[in-house]
Amino acid sequence: MSESDWKLSEDSTRMIQELIARKMKWDKLKGRQPILSIAAAGIVLFVLYALYRTVIAKSGGNALLMLDLLIANRLLCGGLLVGVFLVMYASLLAKKVESAKEDYESLRIETIERLEASWLKEEEKSASRDQLSSFLFQRYAINIGYKS
């Protein structure tokens, strides 16, 4: 089913295209989130293990020796910085995912409300709406059948 088969007005077609774009953006961000979280957790666990083995165990509780051992180990300092950066980026990505979801959901609800307002061009409005709804659901997993 192509855009010409949708039998929609120009502004309605743009709205559907924007809905598809927002859904794809949200899916892309959702796909990155678990990978980044696993990478961040792995690096943080490695750094904590290395910190324990090379700094805490060797220092015997001496804070100045701990600091000296930490600063002397460039790999550990770099891993610590990368771990902190990845945790901060994972947090930022989680906020972006939530924002993209809210943007998508608000436009999806607006699209459903416009469909209910009968904005299709031709007489077979119900059939056109059903075709569009099934196309969007099958191709992009976008539900415009109901709001919740």
C-alpha positions as CSV (number, residue, x, y, z in Angstrom):
1,M,0.0,0.0,0.0
2,S,1.5,3.3,-1.1
3,E,0.7,6.8,0.0
4,S,-1.4,7.4,-3.0
5,D,-3.7,4.5,-1.9
6,W,-4.3,6.1,1.4
7,K,-7.0,8.5,0.0
8,L,-6.1,11.2,2.5
9,S,-5.8,15.0,2.3
10,E,-2.3,16.5,2.1
11,D,-2.2,17.5,5.8
12,S,-3.4,14.1,6.9
13,T,-0.8,12.4,4.8
14,R,1.9,14.6,6.4
15,M,0.6,13.7,9.8
16,I,0.8,10.0,9.1
17,Q,4.4,10.5,7.7
18,E,5.4,12.3,10.8
19,L,3.8,9.6,13.0
20,I,5.9,7.0,11.1
21,A,9.0,9.1,11.5
22,R,8.4,9.5,15.3
23,K,7.8,5.8,15.7
24,M,11.0,4.9,13.9
25,K,13.0,7.4,16.0
26,W,11.5,5.9,19.2
27,D,12.3,2.3,18.0
28,K,15.9,3.3,17.2
29,L,16.4,4.9,20.6
30,K,14.8,1.9,22.3
31,G,17.1,-0.5,20.5
32,R,20.2,1.4,21.7
33,Q,19.2,1.5,25.3
34,P,19.8,-2.2,26.3
35,I,23.1,-2.4,24.5
36,L,24.3,0.7,26.2
37,S,23.1,-0.4,29.6
38,I,24.8,-3.7,29.3
39,A,28.1,-2.1,28.1
40,A,28.0,0.4,31.0
41,A,27.2,-2.3,33.6
42,G,30.1,-4.5,32.2
43,I,32.6,-1.7,32.3
44,V,31.5,-0.5,35.8
45,L,31.8,-4.1,37.1
46,F,35.2,-4.5,35.5
47,V,36.4,-1.2,37.0
48,L,35.1,-2.1,40.4
49,Y,36.8,-5.5,40.3
50,A,40.1,-4.0,39.1
51,L,39.8,-1.2,41.7
52,Y,39.4,-3.7,44.4
53,R,42.3,-5.9,43.2
54,T,44.8,-3.2,42.4
55,V,44.0,-0.4,44.8
56,I,42.0,-1.4,47.8
57,A,43.6,-4.8,48.5
58,K,47.1,-3.4,48.2
59,S,46.6,-0.3,50.2
60,G,45.6,-1.9,53.4
61,G,43.2,0.9,54.2
62,N,45.6,3.7,53.8
63,A,43.7,6.5,52.0
64,L,46.8,8.3,50.6
65,L,48.2,5.0,49.3
66,M,44.8,4.3,47.7
67,L,44.8,7.6,45.9
68,D,48.4,7.2,44.8
69,L,47.7,3.7,43.4
70,L,44.6,4.9,41.6
71,I,46.4,7.8,40.0
72,A,49.4,5.7,39.0
73,N,47.2,3.2,37.1
74,R,46.2,4.9,33.9
75,L,44.1,2.0,32.7
76,L,42.0,2.1,35.8
77,C,41.6,5.9,35.7
78,G,40.5,5.6,32.0
79,G,38.1,2.8,32.7
80,L,36.6,4.8,35.6
81,L,36.1,7.8,33.4
82,V,34.6,5.6,30.6
83,G,32.3,3.9,33.1
84,V,31.1,7.2,34.5
85,F,30.6,8.6,31.0
86,L,28.6,5.5,29.9
87,V,26.4,5.6,33.0
88,M,25.6,9.3,32.4
89,Y,25.0,8.7,28.7
90,A,22.7,5.8,29.5
91,S,20.7,8.1,31.8
92,L,20.5,10.7,29.1
93,L,19.4,8.1,26.6
94,A,16.7,6.9,28.9
95,K,15.3,10.4,29.1
96,K,15.5,10.7,25.3
97,V,13.6,7.4,24.9
98,E,10.9,8.7,27.3
99,S,10.6,12.0,25.4
100,A,10.4,10.3,22.0
101,K,7.7,7.9,23.4
102,E,5.7,10.9,24.7
103,D,6.0,12.7,21.3
104,Y,5.0,9.6,19.4
105,E,2.1,8.8,21.7
106,S,0.7,12.3,21.6
107,L,0.8,12.4,17.8
108,R,-0.7,8.9,17.7
109,I,-3.7,10.0,19.8
110,E,-4.1,13.1,17.8
111,T,-4.2,11.0,14.6
112,I,-6.8,8.7,16.1
113,E,-8.9,11.7,17.0
114,R,-8.6,13.0,13.5
115,L,-9.6,9.6,12.1
116,E,-12.7,9.7,14.3
117,A,-13.5,13.1,12.9
118,S,-13.9,11.6,9.4
119,W,-11.1,13.4,7.5
120,L,-10.9,10.9,4.6
121,K,-11.7,12.2,1.1
122,E,-13.9,9.5,-0.4
123,E,-17.2,7.8,0.5
124,E,-15.7,4.4,1.6
125,K,-14.3,6.1,4.7
126,S,-14.5,3.1,7.0
127,A,-12.8,0.8,4.5
128,S,-10.1,3.3,3.8
129,R,-9.5,3.8,7.5
130,D,-9.4,0.0,8.1
131,Q,-6.8,-0.4,5.3
132,L,-4.7,2.4,6.6
133,S,-4.9,1.1,10.1
134,S,-3.9,-2.5,9.1
135,F,-1.1,-1.2,6.9
136,L,0.4,1.0,9.7
137,F,0.1,-1.8,12.2
138,Q,1.6,-4.5,9.9
139,R,4.4,-2.4,8.5
140,Y,5.4,-0.1,11.4
141,A,3.6,-1.6,14.5
142,I,1.7,1.6,14.8
143,N,-1.8,1.2,16.4
144,I,-4.3,3.8,15.3
145,G,-7.3,1.6,16.1
146,Y,-7.6,2.8,19.7
147,K,-5.9,5.2,22.1
148,S,-4.7,3.1,25.0
